[in-house]
Protein backbone atom coordinates (compact mmCIF):
# COMPACT_ATOMS: atom_id res chain seq x y z
CA UNK A 1 0.00 0.00 0.00
CA UNK A 2 3.04 2.25 0.32
CA UNK A 3 3.12 5.11 -2.16
CA UNK A 4 -0.24 4.27 -3.77
CA UNK A 5 -3.75 5.57 -3.52
CA UNK A 6 -6.22 3.67 -1.41
CA UNK A 7 -9.02 2.26 -3.51
CA UNK A 8 -11.88 -0.01 -2.54
CA UNK A 9 -13.28 -2.96 -4.40
CA UNK A 10 -15.31 -0.74 -6.76
CA UNK A 11 -12.24 1.29 -7.71
CA UNK A 12 -13.43 4.47 -5.97
CA UNK A 13 -11.54 5.81 -2.99
CA UNK A 14 -13.85 6.17 0.02
CA UNK A 15 -12.74 8.88 2.44
CA UNK A 16 -14.10 10.19 5.74
CA UNK A 17 -13.15 13.71 6.85
CA UNK A 18 -14.14 15.03 10.26
CA UNK A 19 -14.37 18.77 10.83
CA UNK A 20 -15.31 18.99 7.16
CA UNK A 21 -17.50 22.10 7.34
CA UNK A 22 -14.60 24.58 7.58
CA UNK A 23 -10.88 25.18 7.53
CA UNK A 24 -8.49 22.31 6.89
CA UNK A 25 -11.26 19.71 6.92
CA UNK A 26 -13.20 21.54 4.26
CA UNK A 27 -10.18 22.11 2.03
CA UNK A 28 -9.21 18.44 2.45
CA UNK A 29 -12.68 17.16 1.56
CA UNK A 30 -12.69 19.32 -1.56
CA UNK A 31 -9.21 18.10 -2.54
CA UNK A 32 -10.23 14.46 -2.24
CA UNK A 33 -13.35 15.24 -4.27
CA UNK A 34 -11.19 16.78 -6.99
CA UNK A 35 -9.52 13.44 -7.56
CA UNK A 36 -12.83 11.60 -7.79
CA UNK A 37 -13.15 10.19 -4.29
CA UNK A 38 -16.40 9.43 -2.50
CA UNK A 39 -16.16 11.70 0.54
CA UNK A 40 -18.15 11.46 3.77
CA UNK A 41 -18.12 14.84 5.47
CA UNK A 42 -18.62 14.89 9.25
CA UNK A 43 -19.32 18.07 11.22
CA UNK A 44 -21.98 19.67 13.43
CA UNK A 45 -23.15 22.60 11.29
CA UNK A 46 -25.79 21.45 8.82
CA UNK A 47 -25.78 24.57 6.62
CA UNK A 48 -22.00 24.75 6.20
CA UNK A 49 -21.79 20.98 5.83
CA UNK A 50 -24.27 21.09 2.96
CA UNK A 51 -22.26 23.77 1.22
CA UNK A 52 -19.05 21.81 1.73
CA UNK A 53 -20.72 18.76 0.18
CA UNK A 54 -21.70 20.88 -2.83
CA UNK A 55 -18.06 21.89 -3.26
CA UNK A 56 -16.98 18.24 -3.24
CA UNK A 57 -19.52 17.46 -5.96
CA UNK A 58 -18.51 20.52 -7.98
CA UNK A 59 -14.89 19.35 -7.76
CA UNK A 60 -15.82 15.96 -9.25
CA UNK A 61 -16.35 13.75 -6.22
CA UNK A 62 -19.29 12.09 -4.52
CA UNK A 63 -20.38 13.58 -1.18
CA UNK A 64 -22.20 12.26 1.86
CA UNK A 65 -22.70 14.99 4.51
CA UNK A 66 -23.32 13.68 8.03
CA UNK A 67 -24.27 15.94 10.93
CA UNK A 68 -22.33 14.44 13.84
CA UNK A 69 -20.68 15.71 17.02
CA UNK A 70 -17.36 13.84 17.15
CA UNK A 71 -17.42 14.03 20.96
CA UNK A 72 -20.21 11.41 20.80
CA UNK A 73 -18.52 8.03 20.27
CA UNK A 74 -21.75 6.19 19.43
CA UNK A 75 -22.72 8.83 16.86
CA UNK A 76 -19.32 8.60 15.19
CA UNK A 77 -19.55 4.82 15.00
CA UNK A 78 -23.08 5.01 13.58
CA UNK A 79 -21.84 7.48 10.98
CA UNK A 80 -19.09 5.04 9.96
CA UNK A 81 -21.74 2.36 9.48
CA UNK A 82 -23.73 4.67 7.23
CA UNK A 83 -20.64 5.54 5.20
CA UNK A 84 -19.94 1.90 4.46
CA UNK A 85 -23.59 1.23 3.65
CA UNK A 86 -23.88 4.13 1.20
CA UNK A 87 -20.36 4.61 -0.18
CA UNK A 88 -18.54 1.35 0.48
CA UNK A 89 -15.59 0.23 2.62
CA UNK A 90 -13.66 3.14 4.11
CA UNK A 91 -10.18 3.50 2.65
CA UNK A 92 -9.01 6.71 4.34
CA UNK A 93 -10.15 8.35 7.57
CA UNK A 94 -8.95 11.91 8.22
CA UNK A 95 -9.36 13.35 11.72
CA UNK A 96 -9.40 17.14 11.57
CA UNK A 97 -12.23 18.30 13.89
CA UNK A 98 -11.34 20.43 16.89
CA UNK A 99 -12.45 23.22 19.19
CA UNK A 100 -10.47 25.26 21.67
CA UNK A 101 -10.21 28.25 23.99
CA UNK A 102 -7.77 31.17 23.70
CA UNK A 103 -7.03 32.27 27.25
CA UNK A 104 -4.45 32.12 30.02
CA UNK A 105 -4.70 28.87 31.98
CA UNK A 106 -6.07 30.58 35.09
CA UNK A 107 -9.01 31.95 33.09
CA UNK A 108 -10.17 28.68 31.50
CA UNK A 109 -13.34 27.28 33.06
CA UNK A 110 -13.52 23.54 33.82
CA UNK A 111 -16.54 22.98 31.56
CA UNK A 112 -14.76 24.73 28.67
CA UNK A 113 -11.64 22.61 29.07
CA UNK A 114 -13.74 19.47 29.25
CA UNK A 115 -15.78 20.30 26.15
CA UNK A 116 -12.78 21.31 24.03
CA UNK A 117 -10.92 18.15 25.05
CA UNK A 118 -13.93 15.99 24.26
CA UNK A 119 -14.09 17.44 20.75
CA UNK A 120 -10.40 17.71 19.95
CA UNK A 121 -8.79 14.76 21.72
CA UNK A 122 -11.67 12.33 22.14
CA UNK A 123 -13.02 13.27 18.70
CA UNK A 124 -9.78 11.96 17.21
CA UNK A 125 -9.93 8.87 19.42
CA UNK A 126 -13.54 8.11 18.45
CA UNK A 127 -12.79 8.59 14.76
CA UNK A 128 -9.68 6.43 14.93
CA UNK A 129 -11.48 3.62 16.75
CA UNK A 130 -14.41 3.72 14.32
CA UNK A 131 -11.95 3.44 11.42
CA UNK A 132 -10.01 0.60 13.06
CA UNK A 133 -13.17 -1.46 13.67
CA UNK A 134 -13.74 -1.52 9.92
CA UNK A 135 -10.20 -1.46 8.53
CA UNK A 136 -8.58 -4.07 10.79
CA UNK A 137 -10.70 -7.05 9.64
CA UNK A 138 -9.91 -6.12 6.02
CA UNK A 139 -6.21 -5.58 6.88
CA UNK A 140 -6.04 -2.35 4.90
CA UNK A 141 -6.80 1.35 5.24
CA UNK A 142 -5.13 4.59 6.27
CA UNK A 143 -5.80 6.96 9.15
CA UNK A 144 -4.42 10.50 8.89
CA UNK A 145 -4.25 12.63 12.02
CA UNK A 146 -4.21 16.36 11.30
CA UNK A 147 -1.76 17.56 13.90
CA UNK A 148 0.13 20.76 14.56
CA UNK A 149 3.58 21.97 15.45
CA UNK A 150 1.86 22.69 18.78
CA UNK A 151 1.54 18.94 19.33
CA UNK A 152 5.27 18.96 20.08
CA UNK A 153 5.91 22.56 21.19
CA UNK A 154 3.32 24.38 23.28
CA UNK A 155 2.73 28.13 23.20
CA UNK A 156 1.16 30.49 25.73
CA UNK A 157 -2.61 31.17 25.61
CA UNK A 158 -3.30 27.84 23.88
CA UNK A 159 -2.95 25.32 26.72
CA UNK A 160 -6.29 23.71 25.83
CA UNK A 161 -5.35 23.11 22.20
CA UNK A 162 -1.72 22.20 22.91
CA UNK A 163 -2.74 19.72 25.60
CA UNK A 164 -5.20 17.98 23.29
CA UNK A 165 -2.74 17.85 20.39
CA UNK A 166 -0.01 16.45 22.64
CA UNK A 167 -2.49 13.79 23.77
CA UNK A 168 -3.37 12.93 20.17
CA UNK A 169 0.30 12.45 19.38
CA UNK A 170 0.78 10.14 22.37
CA UNK A 171 -2.33 8.16 21.45
CA UNK A 172 -1.22 7.85 17.82
CA UNK A 173 2.29 6.68 18.74
CA UNK A 174 0.84 3.92 20.91
CA UNK A 175 -1.47 2.85 18.11
CA UNK A 176 1.38 2.81 15.59
CA UNK A 177 3.36 0.43 17.79
CA UNK A 178 0.34 -1.85 18.13
CA UNK A 179 -0.19 -1.96 14.37
CA UNK A 180 3.48 -2.81 13.85
CA UNK A 181 3.26 -5.54 16.49
CA UNK A 182 0.24 -7.04 14.74
CA UNK A 183 1.90 -6.68 11.31
CA UNK A 184 -1.27 -4.96 10.26
CA UNK A 185 -1.90 -3.58 6.81
CA UNK A 186 -3.64 -0.60 8.40
CA UNK A 187 -1.46 2.53 8.47
CA UNK A 188 -1.57 5.64 10.64
CA UNK A 189 0.36 8.84 10.02
CA UNK A 190 0.32 12.36 11.44
CA UNK A 191 0.75 15.71 9.70
CA UNK A 192 2.11 18.53 11.86
CA UNK A 193 0.77 21.83 10.53
CA UNK A 194 2.00 25.44 10.76
CA UNK A 195 -0.18 28.50 11.41
CA UNK A 196 -3.09 28.36 8.98
CA UNK A 197 -5.59 30.86 7.65
CA UNK A 198 -8.76 29.12 8.82
CA UNK A 199 -12.02 30.55 10.21
CA UNK A 200 -11.29 29.28 13.73
CA UNK A 201 -9.86 32.66 14.74
CA UNK A 202 -13.22 34.29 14.02
CA UNK A 203 -15.27 31.89 16.12
CA UNK A 204 -12.96 30.46 18.79
CA UNK A 205 -13.87 31.18 22.41
CA UNK A 206 -11.38 33.83 23.51
CA UNK A 207 -10.66 35.92 26.56
CA UNK A 208 -7.91 37.88 24.87
CA UNK A 209 -8.39 41.65 24.59
CA UNK A 210 -7.69 41.62 20.86
CA UNK A 211 -8.77 39.41 17.95
CA UNK A 212 -6.77 36.14 17.91
CA UNK A 213 -4.61 35.20 14.97
CA UNK A 214 -2.36 32.33 13.83
CA UNK A 215 1.33 32.43 14.59
CA UNK A 216 3.18 33.78 11.55
CA UNK A 217 4.10 32.79 8.92
CA UNK A 218 0.58 31.85 7.87
CA UNK A 219 -0.34 29.31 5.19
CA UNK A 220 -3.58 28.73 3.30
CA UNK A 221 -5.64 25.65 4.24
CA UNK A 222 -5.05 24.22 0.76
CA UNK A 223 -1.38 23.77 1.72
CA UNK A 224 -2.55 21.60 4.61
CA UNK A 225 -5.00 19.73 2.36
CA UNK A 226 -2.28 18.83 -0.14
CA UNK A 227 -0.14 17.54 2.71
CA UNK A 228 -3.01 15.39 4.02
CA UNK A 229 -3.56 13.84 0.59
CA UNK A 230 0.14 13.12 0.23
CA UNK A 231 0.22 11.54 3.68
CA UNK A 232 -2.81 9.41 2.81
CA UNK A 233 -1.01 8.18 -0.30
CA UNK A 234 2.31 7.65 1.52
CA UNK A 235 1.40 6.54 5.05
CA UNK A 236 4.66 4.69 5.57
CA UNK A 237 6.14 7.86 7.07
CA UNK A 238 5.18 8.21 10.73
CA UNK A 239 4.94 12.00 10.65
CA UNK A 240 5.06 14.86 8.15
CA UNK A 241 6.13 18.41 8.95
CA UNK A 242 4.54 21.18 6.89
CA UNK A 243 6.09 24.64 6.61
CA UNK A 244 9.51 25.99 7.38
CA UNK A 245 8.18 27.47 10.62
CA UNK A 246 7.11 24.01 11.79
CA UNK A 247 10.57 22.62 11.08
CA UNK A 248 12.26 25.54 12.89
CA UNK A 249 9.92 25.26 15.88
CA UNK A 250 10.31 21.52 16.31
CA UNK A 251 14.08 21.62 15.88
CA UNK A 252 14.21 24.46 18.40
CA UNK A 253 12.17 22.35 20.82
CA UNK A 254 14.55 19.44 20.36
CA UNK A 255 17.80 21.33 20.85
CA UNK A 256 16.94 24.43 22.92
CA UNK A 257 13.56 24.06 24.65
CA UNK A 258 14.44 26.41 27.51
CA UNK A 259 15.50 29.15 25.11
CA UNK A 260 12.27 28.64 23.18
CA UNK A 261 10.29 28.98 26.44
CA UNK A 262 11.79 32.40 27.04
CA UNK A 263 11.34 33.48 23.42
CA UNK A 264 7.64 32.53 23.45
CA UNK A 265 7.16 34.22 26.83
CA UNK A 266 8.32 37.46 25.18
CA UNK A 267 6.58 37.12 21.81
CA UNK A 268 3.71 34.64 22.20
CA UNK A 269 1.11 37.09 23.52
CA UNK A 270 1.54 39.81 20.89
CA UNK A 271 2.16 37.30 18.11
CA UNK A 272 -1.22 35.65 18.59
CA UNK A 273 -3.34 38.83 18.55
CA UNK A 274 -4.15 41.41 15.88
CA UNK A 275 -4.42 45.12 16.65
CA UNK A 276 -8.25 44.97 16.60
CA UNK A 277 -10.34 44.52 19.74
CA UNK A 278 -12.47 41.39 20.07
CA UNK A 279 -16.07 41.90 18.96
CA UNK A 280 -18.23 40.88 21.95
CA UNK A 281 -21.02 39.76 19.61
CA UNK A 282 -18.86 37.35 17.63
CA UNK A 283 -20.01 33.70 17.42
CA UNK A 284 -18.39 30.96 19.50
CA UNK A 285 -18.18 27.40 18.22
CA UNK A 286 -17.36 25.59 21.45
CA UNK A 287 -20.98 24.75 22.26
CA UNK A 288 -22.83 25.38 18.98
CA UNK A 289 -21.70 25.44 15.33
CA UNK A 290 -21.46 29.10 14.28
CA UNK A 291 -21.83 28.15 10.62
CA UNK A 292 -25.59 27.84 10.95
CA UNK A 293 -26.07 31.30 12.49
CA UNK A 294 -24.05 33.22 9.90
CA UNK A 295 -25.72 34.63 6.76
CA UNK A 296 -23.36 32.43 4.81
CA UNK A 297 -20.98 29.70 5.91
CA UNK A 298 -17.39 30.58 6.71
CA UNK A 299 -15.77 28.25 4.20
CA UNK A 300 -12.17 27.06 4.33
CA UNK A 301 -10.41 30.43 4.62
CA UNK A 302 -10.15 32.82 7.51
CA UNK A 303 -9.54 36.57 7.44
CA UNK A 304 -5.78 36.45 6.80
CA UNK A 305 -5.76 35.94 3.02
CA UNK A 306 -3.58 39.00 2.52
CA UNK A 307 -0.62 37.37 4.28
CA UNK A 308 -1.25 33.64 3.83
CA UNK A 309 1.17 31.66 1.65
CA UNK A 310 -0.45 29.47 -1.03
CA UNK A 311 2.34 26.88 -0.97
CA UNK A 312 5.13 25.51 1.20
CA UNK A 313 8.54 25.16 -0.40
CA UNK A 314 9.67 23.13 2.62
CA UNK A 315 6.91 20.54 2.15
CA UNK A 316 7.54 20.34 -1.60
CA UNK A 317 11.18 19.58 -0.86
CA UNK A 318 10.21 17.04 1.81
CA UNK A 319 7.75 15.35 -0.51
CA UNK A 320 10.32 15.19 -3.30
CA UNK A 321 13.36 14.46 -1.16
CA UNK A 322 14.37 11.29 -3.02
CA UNK A 323 14.31 12.87 -6.51
CA UNK A 324 16.07 15.94 -5.09
CA UNK A 325 18.72 13.76 -3.47
CA UNK A 326 19.23 11.92 -6.75
CA UNK A 327 19.43 15.19 -8.68
CA UNK A 328 21.91 16.59 -6.16
CA UNK A 329 24.05 13.46 -6.35
CA UNK A 330 23.94 13.49 -10.15
CA UNK A 331 24.86 17.17 -10.29
CA UNK A 332 27.72 16.50 -7.88
CA UNK A 333 28.99 13.63 -10.02
CA UNK A 334 28.79 15.72 -13.17
CA UNK A 335 30.63 18.60 -11.49
CA UNK A 336 33.32 16.23 -10.20
CA UNK A 337 33.77 14.73 -13.68
CA UNK A 338 34.04 18.16 -15.28
CA UNK A 339 36.52 19.28 -12.66
CA UNK A 340 38.56 16.13 -13.23
CA UNK A 341 38.54 16.73 -16.97
CA UNK A 342 39.71 20.31 -16.52
CA UNK A 343 42.52 19.20 -14.23
CA UNK A 344 43.68 16.61 -16.80
CA UNK A 345 43.66 19.23 -19.54
CA UNK A 346 45.62 21.64 -17.38
CA UNK A 347 48.22 18.91 -16.73
Buried (B, 14 or more C-beta within 10 A) or exposed (E): BEEEBBEBEEEBBBBBBBBBBBBBBBBBBBBBBBBBBBBBBBBBBBBBBBBBBEBBEEBEBBBBBBBBBBBBBEBBBBBBEEBBEEBBBBBBBBBBBBBBBBBEEEEBEEEBBEBBBBBBBBBBBBBBBBBBEBBBEBEBBBBBBBBBBBBBBBBBBBBBBBBBBBBBBEBBBEBBEEBEEEEBBBBBBBBBBBBBBBBBBBBBBBBBEBBBBBBEBBBBBBBBBBBBBBBBBBBEBEBBBBBBBBBBBBEBBEEEEEEBBEEBEEEBBEBBBBEEEBEEEEBBBBEEBBBBEBEEBBBBBBBBEEEBBEEBEBBEEBBEEEEEEEEEEEEEEEEEEEEEEEEEEEE
